[in-house]
Amino acid sequence: MSPTPAGADDKITAAVEDHGLSGTEVEIKLRIPDSASYDALAQALIPCFKQAHEQENWFFDGAGKELSNKRVVLRLRFYDIDRKALLTCKGKQVLEGGVGTAPEEEETIDPKVARGYLADPQALLESSSPLITKLKSQYGLKKGLTLLGGFQNLRKEYSWRGNLLELDQTSYPWGTLHELECETTTPQKLKLELESLLDTYGVAYSDSTKSKFANFVDKTLE
């Protein structure tokens, strides 16, 4: 088992800048090495299965790289084609020992309207979105927004011991990654429990060292 950063449970916001965002996401992130291990874990978790979502993840930056220069990520996610659309802004993530911590704020958007933003990012910038208004106030974005592209993700959700486990299969043009994630306020405790679960079923794993978005930007599978 890999050690979780000491004091993670009671210092979950200490290592991040809030970037003016309203919340903080803390999640366990464990890399599953291959499709065979992914399939074995999905099979073991069948009694806990809740639902699955096909996700499209699209990313924007300021035309002058105003967001990426500050390590801010603006994502538009579609669920199951156009069932739901969620606009999310994340600040600089700290990923250490398989625990990711980042400031975050989300906003639900009409999926049909959101589709239009992919073709016309400027329409998103000019929208009445409270989150976009906040970003314009903080970062300017005077040169407009640019669509960076995106990737697909299949997320399977499981209810396990009062936690929502998320088993991801992320598809990039250059390959596929598998990951187990779970949001929590007690990362030290939960990480040990998840590692014990994976050990019990003989599923290989390692601490995630890079976010999905970072792998997208760098065209890597780390």
Solvent accessible surface area in square Angstrom, and as a share of the most:
residue,aa,sasa,rsa
1,M,137,0.61
2,S,34,0.22
3,P,116,0.73
4,T,23,0.13
5,P,34,0.22
6,A,97,0.75
7,G,24,0.23
8,A,14,0.11
9,D,47,0.24
10,D,117,0.61
11,K,128,0.54
12,I,45,0.23
13,T,73,0.42
14,A,80,0.62
15,A,69,0.54
16,V,24,0.14
17,E,114,0.51
18,D,92,0.48
19,H,22,0.10
20,G,42,0.40
21,L,14,0.07
22,S,94,0.60
23,G,32,0.31
24,T,56,0.33
25,E,16,0.07
26,V,7,0.04
27,E,8,0.04
28,I,0,0.00
29,K,7,0.03
30,L,0,0.00
31,R,23,0.08
32,I,1,0.01
33,P,78,0.49
34,D,65,0.34
35,S,66,0.42
36,A,72,0.56
37,S,16,0.11
38,Y,7,0.03
39,D,82,0.42
40,A,46,0.36
41,L,0,0.00
42,A,13,0.10
43,Q,122,0.54
44,A,24,0.18
45,L,3,0.02
46,I,98,0.50
47,P,119,0.75
48,C,35,0.21
49,F,98,0.41
50,K,110,0.47
51,Q,75,0.33
52,A,45,0.35
53,H,14,0.06
54,E,96,0.43
55,Q,1,0.01
56,E,29,0.13
57,N,1,0.01
58,W,62,0.22
59,F,6,0.03
60,F,4,0.02
61,D,7,0.04
62,G,2,0.02
63,A,52,0.40
64,G,29,0.28
65,K,127,0.54
66,E,38,0.17
67,L,0,0.00
68,S,51,0.33
69,N,104,0.54
70,K,119,0.50
71,R,135,0.49
72,V,6,0.03
73,V,30,0.17
74,L,0,0.00
75,R,29,0.10
76,L,0,0.00
77,R,19,0.07
78,F,0,0.00
79,Y,23,0.09
80,D,47,0.24
81,I,129,0.65
82,D,57,0.29
83,R,139,0.51
84,K,68,0.29
85,A,0,0.00
86,L,18,0.09
87,L,0,0.00
88,T,1,0.01
89,C,0,0.00
90,K,37,0.16
91,G,3,0.03
92,K,79,0.34
93,Q,42,0.18
94,V,43,0.25
95,L,41,0.21
96,E,100,0.45
97,G,23,0.22
98,G,0,0.00
99,V,10,0.05
100,G,1,0.01
101,T,13,0.07
102,A,1,0.01
103,P,0,0.00
104,E,25,0.11
105,E,32,0.15
106,E,86,0.39
107,E,36,0.16
108,T,96,0.56
109,I,19,0.09
110,D,77,0.40
111,P,27,0.17
112,K,169,0.72
113,V,77,0.44
114,A,0,0.00
115,R,69,0.25
116,G,37,0.36
117,Y,21,0.08
118,L,31,0.15
119,A,95,0.74
120,D,68,0.35
121,P,24,0.15
122,Q,74,0.33
123,A,36,0.28
124,L,0,0.00
125,L,10,0.05
126,E,123,0.55
127,S,26,0.17
128,S,109,0.71
129,S,9,0.06
130,P,95,0.60
131,L,1,0.01
132,I,0,0.00
133,T,75,0.44
134,K,66,0.28
135,L,1,0.01
136,K,70,0.30
137,S,101,0.65
138,Q,87,0.39
139,Y,34,0.13
140,G,24,0.23
141,L,4,0.02
142,K,185,0.78
143,K,155,0.66
144,G,5,0.05
145,L,15,0.08
146,T,60,0.35
147,L,52,0.26
148,L,77,0.38
149,G,18,0.17
150,G,20,0.20
151,F,12,0.05
152,Q,88,0.39
153,N,2,0.01
154,L,44,0.22
155,R,22,0.08
156,K,48,0.21
157,E,16,0.07
158,Y,4,0.01
159,S,59,0.38
160,W,22,0.08
161,R,176,0.64
162,G,82,0.79
163,N,38,0.19
164,L,72,0.36
165,L,0,0.00
166,E,21,0.09
167,L,0,0.00
168,D,0,0.00
169,Q,54,0.24
170,T,2,0.01
171,S,47,0.30
172,Y,13,0.05
173,P,121,0.76
174,W,78,0.27
175,G,24,0.23
176,T,63,0.37
177,L,16,0.08
178,H,12,0.05
179,E,3,0.01
180,L,0,0.00
181,E,8,0.03
182,C,0,0.00
183,E,100,0.45
184,T,19,0.11
185,T,100,0.58
186,T,61,0.35
187,P,0,0.00
188,Q,60,0.26
189,K,121,0.51
190,L,5,0.03
191,K,0,0.00
192,L,96,0.48
193,E,42,0.19
194,L,0,0.00
195,E,0,0.00
196,S,52,0.33
197,L,19,0.09
198,L,0,0.00
199,D,77,0.40
200,T,101,0.59
201,Y,113,0.43
202,G,68,0.65
203,V,6,0.03
204,A,55,0.43
205,Y,46,0.17
206,S,58,0.37
207,D,28,0.15
208,S,3,0.02
209,T,105,0.61
210,K,35,0.15
211,S,27,0.18
212,K,24,0.10
213,F,45,0.19
214,A,28,0.22
215,N,0,0.00
216,F,25,0.11
217,V,82,0.47
218,D,78,0.40
219,K,140,0.59
220,T,34,0.20
221,L,77,0.38
222,E,97,0.44
